Amino acid sequence: MQYSIDLIEELTVLSMFDLGNHQAGLKIHHTAEPVIIAAAQRLYQKGLTSHVDGGYLTQLGIEAAEHAQAALTILDT
C-alpha cells in the first residue's frame, strides 16, 4: 500500500498537537508552508479539528492524533 503526500502532511499536522493538554490548540498561520495550511484545512473538513486553521482536536481528532503519534514514536526508535 502506498500513501499519498496529502496523508503524510496530515499526519505531520496531527503530530504537532500536544496530547498532554487538550486545552492547547494549534494555530496554523497564513505564513506557514502551503502544504501545512492545506493539510490543516483537510483535517478540519474531515472533522478532526475545530477550525480550518487548526484550533482544537475534536474527539475523533484526539483518537487519530493519539494513534498517529504512537505510530511515529514506535517507528522513530
PyMOL Python script that loads the backbone (N, CA, C, O; Angstrom):
from pymol import cmd

cmd.read_pdbstr("""\
ATOM      1  N   MET A   1       0.844  -1.165   0.000  1.00  0.00           N
ATOM      2  CA  MET A   1       0.000   0.000   0.000  1.00  0.00           C
ATOM      3  C   MET A   1       0.900   1.242   0.000  1.00  0.00           C
ATOM      4  O   MET A   1       1.869   1.321   0.755  1.00  0.00           O
ATOM      5  N   GLN A   2       0.569   2.183  -0.840  1.00  0.00           N
ATOM      6  CA  GLN A   2       1.336   3.420  -0.917  1.00  0.00           C
ATOM      7  C   GLN A   2       0.449   4.576  -0.449  1.00  0.00           C
ATOM      8  O   GLN A   2      -0.717   4.667  -0.832  1.00  0.00           O
ATOM      9  N   TYR A   3       1.006   5.450   0.375  1.00  0.00           N
ATOM     10  CA  TYR A   3       0.238   6.546   0.933  1.00  0.00           C
ATOM     11  C   TYR A   3       0.542   7.843   0.203  1.00  0.00           C
ATOM     12  O   TYR A   3       1.662   8.061  -0.258  1.00  0.00           O
ATOM     13  N   SER A   4      -0.454   8.692   0.104  1.00  0.00           N
ATOM     14  CA  SER A   4      -0.305   9.954  -0.609  1.00  0.00           C
ATOM     15  C   SER A   4       0.477  10.959   0.232  1.00  0.00           C
ATOM     16  O   SER A   4       0.544  10.852   1.456  1.00  0.00           O
ATOM     17  N   ILE A   5       1.050  11.913  -0.438  1.00  0.00           N
ATOM     18  CA  ILE A   5       1.749  13.008   0.237  1.00  0.00           C
ATOM     19  C   ILE A   5       0.758  13.763   1.131  1.00  0.00           C
ATOM     20  O   ILE A   5       1.119  14.181   2.231  1.00  0.00           O
ATOM     21  N   ASP A   6      -0.484  13.941   0.671  1.00  0.00           N
ATOM     22  CA  ASP A   6      -1.504  14.630   1.467  1.00  0.00           C
ATOM     23  C   ASP A   6      -1.688  13.950   2.818  1.00  0.00           C
ATOM     24  O   ASP A   6      -1.768  14.623   3.846  1.00  0.00           O
ATOM     25  N   LEU A   7      -1.754  12.635   2.822  1.00  0.00           N
ATOM     26  CA  LEU A   7      -1.945  11.887   4.068  1.00  0.00           C
ATOM     27  C   LEU A   7      -0.751  12.077   4.993  1.00  0.00           C
ATOM     28  O   LEU A   7      -0.923  12.252   6.200  1.00  0.00           O
ATOM     29  N   ILE A   8       0.437  12.044   4.447  1.00  0.00           N
ATOM     30  CA  ILE A   8       1.640  12.242   5.252  1.00  0.00           C
ATOM     31  C   ILE A   8       1.661  13.648   5.850  1.00  0.00           C
ATOM     32  O   ILE A   8       2.060  13.828   7.001  1.00  0.00           O
ATOM     33  N   GLU A   9       1.239  14.632   5.082  1.00  0.00           N
ATOM     34  CA  GLU A   9       1.181  16.003   5.588  1.00  0.00           C
ATOM     35  C   GLU A   9       0.137  16.140   6.694  1.00  0.00           C
ATOM     36  O   GLU A   9       0.343  16.885   7.652  1.00  0.00           O
ATOM     37  N   GLU A  10      -0.973  15.431   6.569  1.00  0.00           N
ATOM     38  CA  GLU A  10      -1.994  15.453   7.617  1.00  0.00           C
ATOM     39  C   GLU A  10      -1.456  14.812   8.894  1.00  0.00           C
ATOM     40  O   GLU A  10      -1.725  15.298   9.992  1.00  0.00           O
ATOM     41  N   LEU A  11      -0.702  13.728   8.758  1.00  0.00           N
ATOM     42  CA  LEU A  11      -0.076  13.105   9.923  1.00  0.00           C
ATOM     43  C   LEU A  11       0.918  14.061  10.576  1.00  0.00           C
ATOM     44  O   LEU A  11       1.044  14.096  11.800  1.00  0.00           O
ATOM     45  N   THR A  12       1.613  14.827   9.761  1.00  0.00           N
ATOM     46  CA  THR A  12       2.553  15.820  10.283  1.00  0.00           C
ATOM     47  C   THR A  12       1.824  16.840  11.145  1.00  0.00           C
ATOM     48  O   THR A  12       2.284  17.176  12.237  1.00  0.00           O
ATOM     49  N   VAL A  13       0.692  17.331  10.662  1.00  0.00           N
ATOM     50  CA  VAL A  13      -0.075  18.308  11.440  1.00  0.00           C
ATOM     51  C   VAL A  13      -0.613  17.658  12.712  1.00  0.00           C
ATOM     52  O   VAL A  13      -0.558  18.269  13.779  1.00  0.00           O
ATOM     53  N   LEU A  14      -1.124  16.449  12.625  1.00  0.00           N
ATOM     54  CA  LEU A  14      -1.621  15.764  13.827  1.00  0.00           C
ATOM     55  C   LEU A  14      -0.516  15.582  14.863  1.00  0.00           C
ATOM     56  O   LEU A  14      -0.777  15.609  16.065  1.00  0.00           O
ATOM     57  N   SER A  15       0.709  15.397  14.399  1.00  0.00           N
ATOM     58  CA  SER A  15       1.818  15.200  15.337  1.00  0.00           C
ATOM     59  C   SER A  15       2.213  16.489  16.047  1.00  0.00           C
ATOM     60  O   SER A  15       2.962  16.446  17.022  1.00  0.00           O
ATOM     61  N   MET A  16       1.726  17.628  15.579  1.00  0.00           N
ATOM     62  CA  MET A  16       2.041  18.916  16.206  1.00  0.00           C
ATOM     63  C   MET A  16       1.198  19.195  17.448  1.00  0.00           C
ATOM     64  O   MET A  16       1.564  20.046  18.259  1.00  0.00           O
ATOM     65  N   PHE A  17       0.095  18.504  17.608  1.00  0.00           N
ATOM     66  CA  PHE A  17      -0.791  18.742  18.745  1.00  0.00           C
ATOM     67  C   PHE A  17      -0.195  18.162  20.019  1.00  0.00           C
ATOM     68  O   PHE A  17       0.389  17.078  20.006  1.00  0.00           O
ATOM     69  N   ASP A  18      -0.347  18.891  21.116  1.00  0.00           N
ATOM     70  CA  ASP A  18       0.102  18.451  22.434  1.00  0.00           C
ATOM     71  C   ASP A  18      -1.009  17.609  23.058  1.00  0.00           C
ATOM     72  O   ASP A  18      -2.011  18.147  23.529  1.00  0.00           O
ATOM     73  N   LEU A  19      -0.831  16.311  23.058  1.00  0.00           N
ATOM     74  CA  LEU A  19      -1.866  15.422  23.589  1.00  0.00           C
ATOM     75  C   LEU A  19      -1.925  15.438  25.110  1.00  0.00           C
ATOM     76  O   LEU A  19      -2.877  14.922  25.695  1.00  0.00           O
ATOM     77  N   GLY A  20      -0.939  16.011  25.746  1.00  0.00           N
ATOM     78  CA  GLY A  20      -0.947  16.121  27.193  1.00  0.00           C
ATOM     79  C   GLY A  20      -1.809  17.266  27.692  1.00  0.00           C
ATOM     80  O   GLY A  20      -2.090  17.366  28.886  1.00  0.00           O
ATOM     81  N   ASN A  21      -2.229  18.130  26.777  1.00  0.00           N
ATOM     82  CA  ASN A  21      -3.045  19.283  27.148  1.00  0.00           C
ATOM     83  C   ASN A  21      -4.053  19.555  26.033  1.00  0.00           C
ATOM     84  O   ASN A  21      -3.741  20.227  25.050  1.00  0.00           O
ATOM     85  N   HIS A  22      -5.254  19.029  26.198  1.00  0.00           N
ATOM     86  CA  HIS A  22      -6.278  19.191  25.163  1.00  0.00           C
ATOM     87  C   HIS A  22      -6.809  20.616  25.092  1.00  0.00           C
ATOM     88  O   HIS A  22      -7.527  20.966  24.156  1.00  0.00           O
ATOM     89  N   GLN A  23      -6.458  21.443  26.081  1.00  0.00           N
ATOM     90  CA  GLN A  23      -6.863  22.851  26.046  1.00  0.00           C
ATOM     91  C   GLN A  23      -5.905  23.689  25.206  1.00  0.00           C
ATOM     92  O   GLN A  23      -6.188  24.849  24.908  1.00  0.00           O
ATOM     93  N   ALA A  24      -4.779  23.106  24.827  1.00  0.00           N
ATOM     94  CA  ALA A  24      -3.811  23.805  23.980  1.00  0.00           C
ATOM     95  C   ALA A  24      -4.103  23.457  22.531  1.00  0.00           C
ATOM     96  O   ALA A  24      -3.889  22.326  22.093  1.00  0.00           O
ATOM     97  N   GLY A  25      -4.586  24.424  21.810  1.00  0.00           N
ATOM     98  CA  GLY A  25      -4.880  24.198  20.405  1.00  0.00           C
ATOM     99  C   GLY A  25      -3.661  24.451  19.540  1.00  0.00           C
ATOM    100  O   GLY A  25      -2.538  24.563  20.030  1.00  0.00           O
ATOM    101  N   LEU A  26      -3.903  24.538  18.274  1.00  0.00           N
ATOM    102  CA  LEU A  26      -2.852  24.748  17.292  1.00  0.00           C
ATOM    103  C   LEU A  26      -3.323  25.821  16.327  1.00  0.00           C
ATOM    104  O   LEU A  26      -4.447  25.757  15.829  1.00  0.00           O
ATOM    105  N   LYS A  27      -2.481  26.799  16.060  1.00  0.00           N
ATOM    106  CA  LYS A  27      -2.820  27.870  15.119  1.00  0.00           C
ATOM    107  C   LYS A  27      -1.846  27.784  13.964  1.00  0.00           C
ATOM    108  O   LYS A  27      -0.645  27.992  14.137  1.00  0.00           O
ATOM    109  N   ILE A  28      -2.368  27.476  12.775  1.00  0.00           N
ATOM    110  CA  ILE A  28      -1.560  27.451  11.564  1.00  0.00           C
ATOM    111  C   ILE A  28      -1.677  28.839  10.940  1.00  0.00           C
ATOM    112  O   ILE A  28      -2.741  29.212  10.446  1.00  0.00           O
ATOM    113  N   HIS A  29      -0.607  29.588  10.962  1.00  0.00           N
ATOM    114  CA  HIS A  29      -0.617  30.949  10.447  1.00  0.00           C
ATOM    115  C   HIS A  29      -0.576  30.970   8.918  1.00  0.00           C
ATOM    116  O   HIS A  29      -0.128  30.012   8.286  1.00  0.00           O
ATOM    117  N   HIS A  30      -1.040  32.052   8.345  1.00  0.00           N
ATOM    118  CA  HIS A  30      -1.061  32.189   6.886  1.00  0.00           C
ATOM    119  C   HIS A  30       0.338  32.201   6.287  1.00  0.00           C
ATOM    120  O   HIS A  30       0.488  32.070   5.072  1.00  0.00           O
ATOM    121  N   THR A  31       1.367  32.358   7.120  1.00  0.00           N
ATOM    122  CA  THR A  31       2.749  32.351   6.646  1.00  0.00           C
ATOM    123  C   THR A  31       3.371  30.949   6.681  1.00  0.00           C
ATOM    124  O   THR A  31       4.518  30.765   6.275  1.00  0.00           O
ATOM    125  N   ALA A  32       2.613  29.971   7.166  1.00  0.00           N
ATOM    126  CA  ALA A  32       3.105  28.585   7.205  1.00  0.00           C
ATOM    127  C   ALA A  32       3.250  28.064   5.779  1.00  0.00           C
ATOM    128  O   ALA A  32       2.736  28.653   4.827  1.00  0.00           O
ATOM    129  N   GLU A  33       3.949  26.967   5.659  1.00  0.00           N
ATOM    130  CA  GLU A  33       4.101  26.347   4.342  1.00  0.00           C
ATOM    131  C   GLU A  33       2.726  26.007   3.788  1.00  0.00           C
ATOM    132  O   GLU A  33       1.869  25.510   4.519  1.00  0.00           O
ATOM    133  N   PRO A  34       2.506  26.268   2.507  1.00  0.00           N
ATOM    134  CA  PRO A  34       1.189  25.988   1.904  1.00  0.00           C
ATOM    135  C   PRO A  34       0.714  24.547   2.101  1.00  0.00           C
ATOM    136  O   PRO A  34      -0.485  24.312   2.256  1.00  0.00           O
ATOM    137  N   VAL A  35       1.628  23.588   2.098  1.00  0.00           N
ATOM    138  CA  VAL A  35       1.208  22.189   2.276  1.00  0.00           C
ATOM    139  C   VAL A  35       0.663  21.947   3.681  1.00  0.00           C
ATOM    140  O   VAL A  35      -0.230  21.121   3.867  1.00  0.00           O
ATOM    141  N   ILE A  36       1.200  22.669   4.679  1.00  0.00           N
ATOM    142  CA  ILE A  36       0.722  22.528   6.052  1.00  0.00           C
ATOM    143  C   ILE A  36      -0.643  23.206   6.193  1.00  0.00           C
ATOM    144  O   ILE A  36      -1.540  22.679   6.851  1.00  0.00           O
ATOM    145  N   ILE A  37      -0.793  24.368   5.575  1.00  0.00           N
ATOM    146  CA  ILE A  37      -2.088  25.061   5.589  1.00  0.00           C
ATOM    147  C   ILE A  37      -3.156  24.176   4.957  1.00  0.00           C
ATOM    148  O   ILE A  37      -4.257  24.048   5.492  1.00  0.00           O
ATOM    149  N   ALA A  38      -2.834  23.568   3.824  1.00  0.00           N
ATOM    150  CA  ALA A  38      -3.786  22.691   3.133  1.00  0.00           C
ATOM    151  C   ALA A  38      -4.108  21.458   3.969  1.00  0.00           C
ATOM    152  O   ALA A  38      -5.258  21.022   4.015  1.00  0.00           O
ATOM    153  N   ALA A  39      -3.101  20.895   4.630  1.00  0.00           N
ATOM    154  CA  ALA A  39      -3.332  19.718   5.477  1.00  0.00           C
ATOM    155  C   ALA A  39      -4.253  20.065   6.637  1.00  0.00           C
ATOM    156  O   ALA A  39      -5.131  19.276   6.986  1.00  0.00           O
ATOM    157  N   ALA A  40      -4.065  21.237   7.239  1.00  0.00           N
ATOM    158  CA  ALA A  40      -4.931  21.675   8.338  1.00  0.00           C
ATOM    159  C   ALA A  40      -6.366  21.835   7.847  1.00  0.00           C
ATOM    160  O   ALA A  40      -7.309  21.481   8.555  1.00  0.00           O
ATOM    161  N   GLN A  41      -6.531  22.359   6.658  1.00  0.00           N
ATOM    162  CA  GLN A  41      -7.877  22.513   6.091  1.00  0.00           C
ATOM    163  C   GLN A  41      -8.532  21.162   5.862  1.00  0.00           C
ATOM    164  O   GLN A  41      -9.722  20.995   6.130  1.00  0.00           O
ATOM    165  N   ARG A  42      -7.770  20.202   5.370  1.00  0.00           N
ATOM    166  CA  ARG A  42      -8.330  18.859   5.142  1.00  0.00           C
ATOM    167  C   ARG A  42      -8.726  18.194   6.458  1.00  0.00           C
ATOM    168  O   ARG A  42      -9.757  17.525   6.527  1.00  0.00           O
ATOM    169  N   LEU A  43      -7.912  18.374   7.506  1.00  0.00           N
ATOM    170  CA  LEU A  43      -8.255  17.794   8.809  1.00  0.00           C
ATOM    171  C   LEU A  43      -9.555  18.386   9.330  1.00  0.00           C
ATOM    172  O   LEU A  43     -10.371  17.678   9.920  1.00  0.00           O
ATOM    173  N   TYR A  44      -9.750  19.685   9.114  1.00  0.00           N
ATOM    174  CA  TYR A  44     -10.998  20.331   9.512  1.00  0.00           C
ATOM    175  C   TYR A  44     -12.175  19.749   8.723  1.00  0.00           C
ATOM    176  O   TYR A  44     -13.225  19.456   9.295  1.00  0.00           O
ATOM    177  N   GLN A  45     -11.998  19.586   7.422  1.00  0.00           N
ATOM    178  CA  GLN A  45     -13.064  19.039   6.573  1.00  0.00           C
ATOM    179  C   GLN A  45     -13.415  17.608   6.965  1.00  0.00           C
ATOM    180  O   GLN A  45     -14.554  17.177   6.786  1.00  0.00           O
ATOM    181  N   LYS A  46     -12.455  16.880   7.493  1.00  0.00           N
ATOM    182  CA  LYS A  46     -12.684  15.501   7.925  1.00  0.00           C
ATOM    183  C   LYS A  46     -13.258  15.426   9.344  1.00  0.00           C
ATOM    184  O   LYS A  46     -13.551  14.340   9.843  1.00  0.00           O
ATOM    185  N   GLY A  47     -13.415  16.587   9.990  1.00  0.00           N
ATOM    186  CA  GLY A  47     -13.983  16.617  11.327  1.00  0.00           C
ATOM    187  C   GLY A  47     -13.001  16.305  12.441  1.00  0.00           C
ATOM    188  O   GLY A  47     -13.415  15.945  13.543  1.00  0.00           O
ATOM    189  N   LEU A  48     -11.707  16.437  12.175  1.00  0.00           N
ATOM    190  CA  LEU A  48     -10.705  16.122  13.185  1.00  0.00           C
ATOM    191  C   LEU A  48     -10.283  17.334  14.008  1.00  0.00           C
ATOM    192  O   LEU A  48      -9.742  17.180  15.103  1.00  0.00           O
ATOM    193  N   THR A  49     -10.524  18.531  13.495  1.00  0.00           N
ATOM    194  CA  THR A  49     -10.191  19.757  14.218  1.00  0.00           C
ATOM    195  C   THR A  49     -11.388  20.694  14.229  1.00  0.00           C
ATOM    196  O   THR A  49     -12.330  20.536  13.451  1.00  0.00           O
ATOM    197  N   SER A  50     -11.332  21.675  15.129  1.00  0.00           N
ATOM    198  CA  SER A  50     -12.456  22.585  15.306  1.00  0.00           C
ATOM    199  C   SER A  50     -12.421  23.797  14.375  1.00  0.00           C
ATOM    200  O   SER A  50     -13.441  24.461  14.192  1.00  0.00           O
ATOM    201  N   HIS A  51     -11.269  24.089  13.790  1.00  0.00           N
ATOM    202  CA  HIS A  51     -11.139  25.253  12.914  1.00  0.00           C
ATOM    203  C   HIS A  51     -10.300  24.906  11.694  1.00  0.00           C
ATOM    204  O   HIS A  51      -9.465  24.002  11.728  1.00  0.00           O
ATOM    205  N   VAL A  52     -10.537  25.631  10.636  1.00  0.00           N
ATOM    206  CA  VAL A  52      -9.833  25.387   9.378  1.00  0.00           C
ATOM    207  C   VAL A  52      -8.329  25.643   9.508  1.00  0.00           C
ATOM    208  O   VAL A  52      -7.539  25.076   8.753  1.00  0.00           O
ATOM    209  N   ASP A  53      -7.932  26.486  10.453  1.00  0.00           N
ATOM    210  CA  ASP A  53      -6.511  26.787  10.636  1.00  0.00           C
ATOM    211  C   ASP A  53      -5.926  26.092  11.870  1.00  0.00           C
ATOM    212  O   ASP A  53      -4.967  26.579  12.469  1.00  0.00           O
ATOM    213  N   GLY A  54      -6.500  24.975  12.234  1.00  0.00           N
ATOM    214  CA  GLY A  54      -6.013  24.202  13.369  1.00  0.00           C
ATOM    215  C   GLY A  54      -7.051  24.127  14.457  1.00  0.00           C
ATOM    216  O   GLY A  54      -7.908  23.244  14.445  1.00  0.00           O
ATOM    217  N   GLY A  55      -6.981  25.052  15.406  1.00  0.00           N
ATOM    218  CA  GLY A  55      -7.939  25.037  16.503  1.00  0.00           C
ATOM    219  C   GLY A  55      -7.650  23.908  17.461  1.00  0.00           C
ATOM    220  O   GLY A  55      -6.495  23.637  17.792  1.00  0.00           O
ATOM    221  N   TYR A  56      -8.695  23.257  17.900  1.00  0.00           N
ATOM    222  CA  TYR A  56      -8.588  22.157  18.856  1.00  0.00           C
ATOM    223  C   TYR A  56      -8.966  20.855  18.172  1.00  0.00           C
ATOM    224  O   TYR A  56      -9.704  20.838  17.186  1.00  0.00           O
ATOM    225  N   LEU A  57      -8.448  19.777  18.710  1.00  0.00           N
ATOM    226  CA  LEU A  57      -8.828  18.465  18.199  1.00  0.00           C
ATOM    227  C   LEU A  57     -10.238  18.126  18.662  1.00  0.00           C
ATOM    228  O   LEU A  57     -10.598  18.372  19.814  1.00  0.00           O
ATOM    229  N   THR A  58     -11.026  17.565  17.770  1.00  0.00           N
ATOM    230  CA  THR A  58     -12.319  17.009  18.155  1.00  0.00           C
ATOM    231  C   THR A  58     -12.047  15.664  18.831  1.00  0.00           C
ATOM    232  O   THR A  58     -10.899  15.224  18.891  1.00  0.00           O
ATOM    233  N   GLN A  59     -13.083  15.016  19.334  1.00  0.00           N
ATOM    234  CA  GLN A  59     -12.873  13.696  19.940  1.00  0.00           C
ATOM    235  C   GLN A  59     -12.261  12.730  18.925  1.00  0.00           C
ATOM    236  O   GLN A  59     -11.339  11.983  19.252  1.00  0.00           O
ATOM    237  N   LEU A  60     -12.768  12.747  17.711  1.00  0.00           N
ATOM    238  CA  LEU A  60     -12.204  11.898  16.662  1.00  0.00           C
ATOM    239  C   LEU A  60     -10.759  12.304  16.372  1.00  0.00           C
ATOM    240  O   LEU A  60      -9.904  11.447  16.146  1.00  0.00           O
ATOM    241  N   GLY A  61     -10.490  13.595  16.378  1.00  0.00           N
ATOM    242  CA  GLY A  61      -9.137  14.085  16.152  1.00  0.00           C
ATOM    243  C   GLY A  61      -8.171  13.653  17.241  1.00  0.00           C
ATOM    244  O   GLY A  61      -7.014  13.336  16.962  1.00  0.00           O
ATOM    245  N   ILE A  62      -8.642  13.641  18.482  1.00  0.00           N
ATOM    246  CA  ILE A  62      -7.801  13.177  19.589  1.00  0.00           C
ATOM    247  C   ILE A  62      -7.402  11.727  19.365  1.00  0.00           C
ATOM    248  O   ILE A  62      -6.238  11.360  19.524  1.00  0.00           O
ATOM    249  N   GLU A  63      -8.374  10.912  18.997  1.00  0.00           N
ATOM    250  CA  GLU A  63      -8.087   9.494  18.749  1.00  0.00           C
ATOM    251  C   GLU A  63      -7.100   9.334  17.597  1.00  0.00           C
ATOM    252  O   GLU A  63      -6.161   8.542  17.681  1.00  0.00           O
ATOM    253  N   ALA A  64      -7.318  10.087  16.524  1.00  0.00           N
ATOM    254  CA  ALA A  64      -6.426   9.999  15.364  1.00  0.00           C
ATOM    255  C   ALA A  64      -5.015  10.461  15.727  1.00  0.00           C
ATOM    256  O   ALA A  64      -4.032   9.830  15.338  1.00  0.00           O
ATOM    257  N   ALA A  65      -4.918  11.561  16.470  1.00  0.00           N
ATOM    258  CA  ALA A  65      -3.611  12.083  16.861  1.00  0.00           C
ATOM    259  C   ALA A  65      -2.889  11.119  17.802  1.00  0.00           C
ATOM    260  O   ALA A  65      -1.674  10.948  17.701  1.00  0.00           O
ATOM    261  N   GLU A  66      -3.626  10.494  18.710  1.00  0.00           N
ATOM    262  CA  GLU A  66      -3.011   9.518  19.616  1.00  0.00           C
ATOM    263  C   GLU A  66      -2.409   8.370  18.828  1.00  0.00           C
ATOM    264  O   GLU A  66      -1.275   7.963  19.082  1.00  0.00           O
ATOM    265  N   HIS A  67      -3.161   7.849  17.879  1.00  0.00           N
ATOM    266  CA  HIS A  67      -2.665   6.731  17.069  1.00  0.00           C
ATOM    267  C   HIS A  67      -1.496   7.169  16.185  1.00  0.00           C
ATOM    268  O   HIS A  67      -0.503   6.452  16.062  1.00  0.00           O
ATOM    269  N   ALA A  68      -1.619   8.333  15.581  1.00  0.00           N
ATOM    270  CA  ALA A  68      -0.562   8.838  14.699  1.00  0.00           C
ATOM    271  C   ALA A  68       0.730   9.055  15.477  1.00  0.00           C
ATOM    272  O   ALA A  68       1.806   8.637  15.048  1.00  0.00           O
ATOM    273  N   GLN A  69       0.609   9.715  16.633  1.00  0.00           N
ATOM    274  CA  GLN A  69       1.812   9.990  17.420  1.00  0.00           C
ATOM    275  C   GLN A  69       2.420   8.714  17.978  1.00  0.00           C
ATOM    276  O   GLN A  69       3.643   8.610  18.072  1.00  0.00           O
ATOM    277  N   ALA A  70       1.603   7.750  18.348  1.00  0.00           N
ATOM    278  CA  ALA A  70       2.126   6.469  18.831  1.00  0.00           C
ATOM    279  C   ALA A  70       2.881   5.751  17.723  1.00  0.00           C
ATOM    280  O   ALA A  70       3.969   5.222  17.951  1.00  0.00           O
ATOM    281  N   ALA A  71       2.312   5.730  16.534  1.00  0.00           N
ATOM    282  CA  ALA A  71       2.976   5.065  15.408  1.00  0.00           C
ATOM    283  C   ALA A  71       4.300   5.756  15.078  1.00  0.00           C
ATOM    284  O   ALA A  71       5.304   5.086  14.837  1.00  0.00           O
ATOM    285  N   LEU A  72       4.306   7.075  15.065  1.00  0.00           N
ATOM    286  CA  LEU A  72       5.537   7.805  14.778  1.00  0.00           C
ATOM    287  C   LEU A  72       6.605   7.531  15.845  1.00  0.00           C
ATOM    288  O   LEU A  72       7.786   7.406  15.520  1.00  0.00           O
ATOM    289  N   THR A  73       6.197   7.438  17.108  1.00  0.00           N
ATOM    290  CA  THR A  73       7.138   7.145  18.178  1.00  0.00           C
ATOM    291  C   THR A  73       7.738   5.760  18.001  1.00  0.00           C
ATOM    292  O   THR A  73       8.948   5.584  18.141  1.00  0.00           O
ATOM    293  N   ILE A  74       6.911   4.786  17.698  1.00  0.00           N
ATOM    294  CA  ILE A  74       7.394   3.418  17.504  1.00  0.00           C
ATOM    295  C   ILE A  74       8.342   3.345  16.307  1.00  0.00           C
ATOM    296  O   ILE A  74       9.393   2.710  16.387  1.00  0.00           O
ATOM    297  N   LEU A  75       7.984   3.976  15.226  1.00  0.00           N
ATOM    298  CA  LEU A  75       8.797   3.908  14.013  1.00  0.00           C
ATOM    299  C   LEU A  75      10.095   4.711  14.117  1.00  0.00           C
ATOM    300  O   LEU A  75      11.052   4.453  13.387  1.00  0.00           O
ATOM    301  N   ASP A  76      10.121   5.682  15.026  1.00  0.00           N
ATOM    302  CA  ASP A  76      11.301   6.529  15.163  1.00  0.00           C
ATOM    303  C   ASP A  76      12.357   5.929  16.080  1.00  0.00           C
ATOM    304  O   ASP A  76      13.444   6.490  16.217  1.00  0.00           O
ATOM    305  N   THR A  77      12.054   4.798  16.710  1.00  0.00           N
ATOM    306  CA  THR A  77      13.037   4.198  17.629  1.00  0.00           C
ATOM    307  C   THR A  77      13.972   3.258  16.915  1.00  0.00           C
ATOM    308  O   THR A  77      14.856   2.673  17.542  1.00  0.00           O
TER     309      THR A  77
END
""", "prot")
cmd.dss("prot")
cmd.show_as("cartoon", "prot")
cmd.util.cbc("prot")
cmd.orient("prot")
